[in-house]
Amino acid sequence: MSAPSEVPRYANPLRALPSVLGVPTHAAILSGRLRPDGAATEVETLLRLDPLALLGALRTMAAPALATRSVAAVDPPTVGSVVRQVGVATVVRLLSASGPGPVAAEALGTAWRQSLALAHAARRCAGQAVNFDPEAAYLLGLIANLPDWLAALRRDGSKPTSTEVRNCLRAWRLPQPVHNALVGRDPAWNVVLRGAVFLITDPTTAGEFEQAADTALAAVGLTHAIGGGGGATAAACAAGAHATPDALGRAMAELLGPKPTERYQGIIASLLGAARNHGGYDRALFAKLNPRGGMLTLQARCDGSPQPLTARRLRLPPADHERLQQSIRRREPTVLHLGADGADCLAAALAVDEVLAVPIQPDLSQPSFLLLDRGLCLAPIDIAHDAPLATMLGQVGTMLHENLLLRRRFARAQRFSLTDPLTHLFNRRMGVIALDQEVARTERTSRPLSLLMCDLDYFKRLNDTFGHAEGDRALQAVAEVLRKTVRKGDTICRLGGEEFLVVLPDTHPDDAAVLAARLFTAIHARGEELGLPLTVSIGLTAYRDDDTGERMMQRADHALYASKGQGRNRFSVDIEAGDDQVQPL
């Protein structure tokens, strides 16, 4: 099969500067404020100052494959609702992102100051004259001069065309109310925007809103100028985003700890955490692929979001599906890109420019994938640098899954070898082992030990009359009564056919006799509930000096047949040493 054809990739202009506050000079001032465990109000204050990070947060919030229903609201969001939706940790990561630069500091400084002034003016207009949420107006005002930002991010400073702006908005897939406002489709917002533009351009009011912008920056120790010539160097940005030299070792140590993970979900969580902690990724997702139907099901994520991920099914376009199939065949990671036309694809569904797909368990009929992206910091995924860690994660994930399956199969086989498949009680082998162990313990401690042997009465007649299905139902009912009646420390086993053995450690024969009476009464009552002639005969014996498990079973069997001879549905005891007389009760 031929390789999937390449499509023109989307070139995100924000990659030059994902966050204004991420500029090194600003980041140094704000280092104490940007903490993943910080207060939401503090993080919200900072996000209200950063139009570029806010765009990234809106894009993340509205990711089609991950967005909750609340994102589809009719009204535009506020900065506070954005923080609550994507989480403090995500916003901190956005605000800390530093682009490769260089950027035009003067042009960006002007755009920044204008954004803040416009946001304050929009809030004023919405609050005074229009039925529009002032906080939503602030958010829209902060990003309304998007063309100025895009021009400042270009090396030549040229103004983008309206088509180029619309292409960016289509690629970002912002929440629909935000998109409608930015392209002029919201009449109420158009009124607010015109009023805000008038306020910041009118000489009599412009100074007020410029002062409001400067005051907001000064409150966190900043000025409006973009210091230091923009972002970090390209080399520094790449070093911060990609895995460090010892990342492989640290990730291996995290995944292959001293205690093996016994749950499938635990393995997934470990893989996602290791990828995000050591690979420099902003988000890690786990997904299963149905190769025949081209459906990808997202099952888990690790991205600092407070929103739980419910399983989402995505139908992949042919190009993405074929690329994932190729990744499975080659057993190596692959990169899926967002196309320049903004068409539906996996990257678009996740609201990222590119995603690294790492195959796990490629030999299964439905293989899995780790999906890794840097959608917040916007650092590129370089397959040459990212492949070693990604490949290791895929191989270790496959190994951990296979080991877990082997352990579960072994445990299941062991359980089946010791249990009866119909009643789920221990089988004869396990019953004999348990009895021998209790006999040995009784010899050491001189504690009492009793034994019950139970046999259903006229069971062949029940099978012939009601059928084998009802016979199986009767056996299961007896097993249920035994489990509910005896103590947890006692051992119950199905000897075979309709016979059961109950080992009663630390039980005096008198107490065992009380239990036997309760058992044959409860089994008879259960049979009446089921409409079946269900009764049981029981033989009881107790440990004697120098006894063995085999001799105890012989005596219990002797007592059982005494119960049968006395009319059934009763119990008999054989507890006197050297006495062949058995007492039916």
N, C-alpha and C positions, 0 to 999 in steps of 0.2 A: 504494500500500500504506500502511496506517495506521501511525502511529508506535507503537513498543512501549509497552505500558502500564507506568506507574511502579509499583514495589512498595515497601512500607515499608522504609527503609534501617536497617541495624544501627547503633546509636549505641554506640560503644566507650567504656566508662567510663575506660579507661586513657589516652584522648586528653588528659585533664586533666593527667596526669603519667605519661609513658611510662617514666621512669626516676627513681629516688630520687637517684641520684648525678648526674643531669643538672640538678638544682636549681642555680641560678647560684652560690650560696655554696659548694656542694660542688664544682661543676665548677671553680671558681677554685682550690680547694685541690688538686684532682686533675689539673690541666691537664698537668703534666709526666708523669703516669703513663698518660694516655689517648692512645696513639699507635698508628695503624694498623699500624706496623711493629714494635710492641713485642713483648716476650716473651709467649708463651702463658701461662706461670705467673703473670705479673703481672696479665694481663687476667682470668685465672681467679680470682685473689684478689679482684679488684674485683667480678666477677659474683656471687661468693658472698655479697656484702653487699647485693645489689640484687634484691629479689623481683620488682619490676615489669619490670625489664629481662630478668630470667630468663624470665618469662612470654613476653615478646616473642621471645626466642631460641628457646624451645621451640616456639612457634607457627611461626616461620620454619623450624626444623629439620624439622617434620612436614608442611610444605606438600605436599598430595597430588600436585601436578603435578611437584614437584621433589625429593621425599624419596628417599633411597637405601634399599636394602633393610634396612640396619642400623637404621633408625628404627623398623621394625616389630618390633623385638625384644620378647620377653616381659617382660624385666626393666626396671624404670625406669632412665633414664639418670642419669649423674652430672654435676656442673657441668663437670668436666674433659672428659667426652665431648661435652657440648654445645658447648664452645669448639672442640674439634677438628672437630666436624661443620659448624658454621656459619662458622668462621674467625675469626681475631683481628680483622680489619677490621670484620666485621659486628658483633661484640660491642662494639667500641669505639664504633661508630656508635650502637648501642642505649644504651650507658651515657652517651653525650653528649646524648641527646635531651631537650629541655626542653619541657614542656607549657605551654599558655597560662595555667594558673592562673586565679584564685587558688585555693589549696587550704587545708584546715584543718590548720595546722602542728602543733597539739598532738595531734589525732587521728592524723595520719600518723606523728608521732614515736612515739606509743604502739604503733601497729601495726608499725612498723619494728623497734622494740626487741623486741616479742613474737615477730616472725618469726625474728629472729636467735637469740633464746633457745630457741625451739621447734626450730630447726634443730640447734643444738648438743645439745639434749636427745634429739632423735630419733636422732642419730648415736650417742649414748651407749647408748640402749636397744637399737638394732639390733646394736651391737657386743657387748653383754653377754648378752642373753637370747634373741634371736630370730635365726633364720637369714635375715638380711636385710642386703644390702650397706650398710654404714654411710654411705658417700658418697652412695648413692642415697637413703637415709633423710634425709640432710642436705638434699638438693635438695627432697624432698617436704615436709620440715618448714618450709623457707623460704617455701613458697607455700601452706601448709595453711590459714593464717588469711585466705584470700582474701575472705570476707565482710567482715572488718574493714577491709580495704583499700578494697573497693568502697564501704563506708559512709563512710570518710574522704574519698574522692574526690567524694562528693556534696556539693553546697552545703549541704543541710539536715542532712547527717550521718545520715540515716535508714538503718536496717539493710535490706539487700536480702533479698528472700524467697528461699527455696530454689529456686523456679522461675527467678527472675532470675539466680541464680548458675549454674544449669544451662544457661540460655540463653547466657550468656557462654562457658561451656566448650564448648557445641556450636558456637558461632560461631568460637572460636579453634582448634578441632580440634587440640588438643595431642596428643602421642604417646599411643597407646592405654594403655600402662601408667600414665602420669601421670594421664590422664583417669579411669581406673578407680579409682586411689587417691583422687583428689579427690572422687569421688562415692560413696565407701564400698564399692566392689566388690572390694577387695583385702584378704582376711582377714589376711594377714601384716602389711600396712601398718596395718590397724586396730589390731592389737595394739601395734605400735610407737608409733602416735599416742596411744593411751590412756596408755601409759607415759610418753611425753614430756610430755603435758598434766599428768599427775600431778606430774612432777618440777618443772615451772615454776610450779605452783600450790601445792605443798607448802611451807610456810614454812621447813622445814628445808633444802630444796634449791634453792628459787627463786633465792636470792641468787647461788648459784654460776653459774647459767646467765645471769642478768642481767649478771654480771661478765664472763662469756665474751663476751657480745654487745658490751659496752663496750670490752673489750680488742681485739676484732677491728676495731672502728671506729677506736679510738685508734691502731692499728698503721698506718693509712693517713692519720692526721691528722684524723679526723672525730669528731664526737660524734653521739649518736643523734637529736638534735633536728633537725627540718626547718627550716633557717634561711631567712630572707628571705621568709617568707609563701608558699612554694611555688615554682611555675614562673615562667618569664619572662612578660612581658605578651603578650597576644595579638598585638599589632602586631609585637613583636620576634620572636616565634615564626614568624609568617608571613614576615617579611623574611628570616629565616635559611633557611626551607625552599624558598622560591620562587626563581626565577632572578633574578640581579642585573641592573641596567639594561644593563650592557655584555655580558651573557651571550650575546645573539644574535651580536654581533660576534666574540666569542672562539670560540663554537661554529663559526661560519662559517670562521674562520681555521684551526681545527683540522681541519675536514672538507675544505676546499678548499685543501690545501697545495700547494707548488710541484710536487710529484711525484704524478701521478695513481695511484690504487690500481689494480693490475692483477689483483687477485684478489677474487672475490665475498665470501669470508670476511673479507678486509681491510676492505671497505666496511661490512659488518655490524659488525665490531669498532669501527670509527671512529664509527659512528652510536651504538652503545650507550655508548661511552666519552664522547662529547660530551653525550649526554642526562644521564648520571649526574654528569659533572663540572660542567656548567653549568646544569642544570635543577633541582638540589636534590633529585633522586630517589635513593631508597635502592637501587633495583634497576631494571635495564633488560633487557628480554627481546626477542628477535626471533622472530616466529612467522609461519607461512604458513597461509592459510585456504583450505579447499576449500569454496567457496560452495554447491555442490550437496549435499554430504554433511554440512555443518555440522561438519566436523572441523577442529580447530586443532592444528597441529604446532609445538611449541616446538623451536627449533633452536639458539639461542645465548643466553647471558646475561652480564651484567656486574653483579656485586654483591659482589665481594670474597670469595666463597665458595671454599674450596679444593676443593670437589667438582665434577668435570666434569659438564656437562649432556649426557646422552644424549637423542636426539630422543624427545619425548613427544607422544603424540596424545591430544587431549581432545575429547570430543563436547560441543558447546556446547548449553545449553538454548535453546529457541526465542527467548526474550526477548533473550539475549545475541547469538545469531546474527543476529537481525533488526537489532539496534543496530549491529553491525559492518557489516552490509550497507548500512545507512543511512549510516554513516560513509564507506563506499566511494563511494556515489552522490554524496554531498555533498562528498567530498574534504576532510573536516575531522575533527579529533579528536573523540572521544566518551569519556564516563566511564561505566564499568560498576561498579555498587555491589554490596556484599554485602547480601542481604536480611535483614530482621529475623527471618525464620523459619529462617535458617541453611541454606536449601536449596542443593543443588549448583548452582554457577555458576562463572564464570571467576574471580571474586574469591575465592571459597571455595577453589578449586583452588590458587590462588597464596598462600593464607593472608594476605590483606590485606582491608582494609575497602573499598577502591576502587582501580580501576586505570584509567589513561588509555591509550586505544588510539589509535594514530596510523597512518593508512593509508599504505602505500608501494606504488608501482606499481599503482594501482587499476585500470588498464586491462587487466592480465593476467588470464588465466582463473583463476589462483590468486594473488590479491594477498597482500601481506605486511603485517605490523603491527609497530610498536614498542609494547611493553606497558611502561608506566612506573608505578611506585608509590612511595609513601612509607610502606611497611609497618613501618619501624623507628621513625622519628621520629613517626609518626602525625599529621603535619601534613596538613590537608585539601588535596585537589586542587581548586583554584579555576579553572574553565575560562577565566574572563576573564583571569586572570593567566598561566595556563599555556599557553593556546592559541597565542600568537605564536611562542614557541620550538618548541613541539611541531609546529606547522604547518610552520615552516621546516625542521625535521629531516625531516619527511615529504617535503617538496618536494625538498630537497637529496638525500635518499636515493634518491628516484625518479630524479632527474637523474643521479646517480652510477651507478646500475644501468644506465640507458639508455645512457650514454656508454660504459660497459664493454662492453655488448652490441654497440654500434656498432664499437668498436675490435676486438673479437673477430671480428665479421663481416668487417670490412675485412681483418684479418690472414688470415682463412680464405680470402677471395676472392683475396688476393694470393698466398697459398700455392698455391691451386689453379691460378692462372695460371702458376705457375713449376714445378709438379710434375706428374708423371704419376700419375693417380688409381689405376692398377692396381699399379704397383711402388713408388710413393712415392719414386721417384728424380726428379731434375730432368728437365724436358722438353727438347725440342730447342732451344727459344728460350733457356733458361737455359744449356744446354750451349754454345751458340755464343757467348753473352755471356762466359761463364767462359773459353773458349778465347781470345777476342780480348783479354781483360784479361791473361791470362798471356803472350800474345805481346808485348803492349806492355811488360810487366814484364821479359821476357827481353831485349827490345831495349835497355832501360835498364841492366840489370845484367849481361848476358852470361851469365846462369845457364842451365843446360841445361833443355830442355823437350821432353817426348815425348808422343806421342798414340797411343792404341789405339782401333781401330774393331772391334767384335765383332758377329758375325751368327750366329744359331742355324742349324744345318744341318738341311735338310729339315723346316723348321718347318710348312710347309703340309701335308706328309704326316702329321706328328704330329697336327695339328688334325683332319685328315680321319679318321685311324685311331682316335684316343682321344677326340675331341670337344673343343669349344672350352673347356669348363671345365678339362680337363686341360692345354690349351694355356696358359690363363691361369696355372694352377698352375706350369707350367714357367717362364714368364716371371718369376713371383715368386721361384722358386727361384734362377734366374740372378741376379736383383737381389740376393738375400740373399748369394750367393757373392761377388759383386762388392763389396758393402759390407764383408764380413768380410775380404777379401783385400787391398784397397787401403788406403792410409793415409787418415787423417781429413782431411788437407789436400788430397787429390786430389778431383777432381770427376767424378761419374758421372752420365750422363744417358741416358734412353731416347730415341733419335732418332726412333723410330716403328716400328711392327710389331715385328720381332724383332731390331732393330739397337740397339746400345748404344755410347756414346762414353765413353772414360776419358781425362781430361786429367791429365797427370803433371808438375807443376812441379818444378823442381830434381831432375830424374831424367835420368840419362845413358841413351842408347839401350841400352847393355849391361844396365843394371839393368832397363829396361823389358822387354827380351827375357826376362829371368828371370821377371819378373812375368807376362808373357804365357804362358809355359810353365806356371806355376803355375795360371793361370786356366783354360786349356782342360783341364788335368788334373783340377782341382777340379770343374768343371762336369760333366765326363763321370762322375766318381764320384758326384756328387749325383744325376744322372739314373738311375744304377743303383740308388741308394737308393730313388728314387721309382718304379722300374719303368718308366721312360720312356727312349726312345732319344734322349738329350740330349747333343749335342756342339756345339762352337762353332768357327768360323773367325775368325781375328784378323788384322788388318792393323796394322802398326806403322810410324810415321815419327817424325822428330825435327825440331826447328826449324832452319831455314837462314837465312843472312843475308838481311835484307829480306823475310822471309817474312810471310805473312798467315794468319789462321785458316782462311780458305776454301781456300787452296792446301794447307795441311797436311791438311785433311779430304779433299781430292781425292787426295792421295798415299796417305793411310791407306786410302781406299776402293780405290785401285789395288792396294795390297798385300793387302787383304782378298780381292779377286777372284782374286789369285794363289793364295791359300790354298785358295779354292774349287776352282780349276783343278787343284791338286795333290792333291786327294782329301779335303779338308776335315779338321776336327778337328786343326788345326795353326795356326801363325802364320807370317806372312811380313813382311819388313822392306823399307822403301823409305827409305834414309837417305843415299844418295850423291847429291850435287848434280850435276845435269846427266846423270844416268845413268838410263836407262829400265829397266835390268835390276833385277828384284825377286828377292830371295832367299827362297825358302820354307824354313822350318825346322821 
